Amino acid sequence: MKLCNFVFCITLISANVYAQSDSTLALCRQIAGDVERLACYDALADEARAVEIPPAQAPGSVAAAAQATTDAAPESVAAAPVPEPPAPTESSVSSSTQGVSLDDPVDLFGRSDREIRDVAVRENAGNVLDRLEAAVTDVTELASGRLAVELDNGQRWQQTESERIRIKANDRIEIRRGRLGAYFLKKVGTNRSVRVKRVL
């Protein structure tokens, strides 16, 4: 009979894990035998510990949460706008081009590509000559044997290579722009030309 009471008690407690603790304790008190009643209390304590201990978070759920945070991070960061480059100002123009205007293509002809770009930026225009024709007012032979030529427009050009060319005062010459900022001078009506640079 005692054994039946014990089995009944264990079965009853197992079937009512989530019942109120007061009612469960009352059932244990009704057991007459000391051993069986103690076993009832032990079983009740075990059930209480099982209910109080929270289940550990599954590793898969932790990894999923971390992945969700990582995936969401780039969306929360706004792309920084790339600043526009500053527009050229008057101060960026070389001092050598102050007073030079694209309205005077003769004065502009023969200047370096940088100087021409500076003037073009300043005036926001593109009036640039590809060739120039003028009269020679003076020719000077330098110590190197190269020529320095003065023109009727006030420009002065100097030969930069050792090729020989015959030019004298009152000759008509033509200077054309080549590639990479090079300039070539020749006497009008001839095909022979030499490379020159503007010095004034």
N, C-alpha and C positions, 0 to 999 in steps of 0.2 A: 504493500500500500504506500509506504514511504517512497519507494522507487517510482511509482506511478505519479505521485505528487511532484517529485523532482523533475521528471520528464515533462509533465504538463506545464510546469513553471518555465522551463527553458524554452519550450515551444511557444508559450504565450508571449514571452519577452521578445523572442526573435520575430514574431509576427507583428509586434507592436513597437517597432524601433522608434517611431516618431510620435508615440503617445505621450501624454503628459507625465512628468516624472513622479508627481504625487500619487497618481493612480497605480503606477508600476510599483512604487515602494509599498503601497497598501497590499498588493498581491504577495510581495515577498514576506510581509509580516504575518500573513495567514498560514505560512508553512510552519508546521509544528517542529520538525526535526532541525537540530542546530546545523548539521552539515549541509542539509538541503537548503536551509534558509541562507547560509553563508554563500553557497554557490549561486543562489539567486541574486544576492547583492553584488557578487563579483561579476556576474554576467551583465547586470545593469550598469556597473561602472565601465566595463569594456565597451558597451554600446554607447555610453555617453561620450567616452573619449573618441570613438570613431566618428560621432556626429560633430564634435567640437573642432577636430583638426580639419582645417580647410584643405581641399585638394590642391596639390601643386600645379602650377601653370605648366601646361604641356610645352615641351621644347618647340614643337612646330608652331604654336601660337606666338611664341616670343620671336621666332625668326620671321614670321609673317608680319608682325607689328614693326619689326626693324626694317624689313623690306619696304613696307608701306611708307615709313618715314623717309627712307632714302629716295623712293620714287617721287614723293611729294616735294622734296627739297628744291629741285631745280625750278619748279613752277613758282615757288615763292620768291625767287630771286629775279628781280627785274633787270634786263639787260641795260647797261649804261650806254647812253647815246654817245656816238663818236662825234667830237666837236668838229665843226667846220673849220678849215684852214682860214686864217685871217686874210682879209682882202688886202692887196698891195696898197700902201699908202704913199703919200708924197715923200716921206722920210726914207723910203726904200729905194728911191731913184738915185742913181749915182750922181755925185756932184759934177762930174764931167759932162753930163747931159742937161744941166740946168741952162735954160735959155734956148735949148734946141727944140725945134718943133717939127712935127710931121708935115706941117704946111710948107716947109722948106726942104723938099727932098734932096736938093743939091747939097745942103749943109749936112744932112743926115747920111748921105752916101759915103761909104768908106769907113764908117764907124764900126766898132765891134758888134757882134751879134747881141752881146749883153746890153750894150748901150742902146741899140735899136729896140730891144725888148723893153727896156726901162721906159723909153719915150713912148712906145706903143701902149704900155700899161698905163702910163700917166695920162695919155690923151685918148685912150680907148679907141684907137684907130689902127689902120694898117697901110698907110701911104708910104711904101718903101720902093726905091728904085732898084732895078736889076743891073742897069748900066748907066754910064755917064759919059758925055762927050764935052770936051773943053779945049781951049787954046793954051799952049805952053807959053809962059812968060819968062821963065828962066830955068836953066839946067845946070846943075853942079855935079862934078864928078868927085866922089868921096875917095878917101885914102884906100879903100878896099877895091876901087875900080867900079863900084856900083854908082848909079845915078840917083840924084835927088831932084825932083821936078816940081816946079811951082806953076800953078794954073791961074787963069784969069778969074776964077771964082774965089780966089784966096786960099785954096787948099794947097797943101804940100804933101807929096807922095815920095816914098823912098823904095828903091829896088831892094828885094830881100834875097835874090839869088844871083849867081855869077854869070848868067847868060848875057851876052852883049846885045845891045840894041841901040840904033842910031836915032836920037831925038835932039832937036834944037829948038830954040825960041821961035814962036809963031807957028809951030807945027800943031795940027789938030790931032788930039789923041782920044782914045776911047778906053775907058776902064769898066770892066764888067765884074759882076759878083760871081764867084765860083762856089764850090761845095765847102762846107765846114768853115765858112767865114773867110775864105781866100778871095783875093782880088788880083786881076790880071790887067796889065796895061799894054796897049799896042798903038802904033801910029795908024791913023785912019787911012784906009786903002791898002794896008798890008795885013799879012796873016801872022807875023812873028809877034809873040807877046812874052812878057816877063811878069813874074809875080812881084807884087808891090804891097806896101802897107801905108796907110795914112798916118802922118806924123803931125799934121796941123789941119 
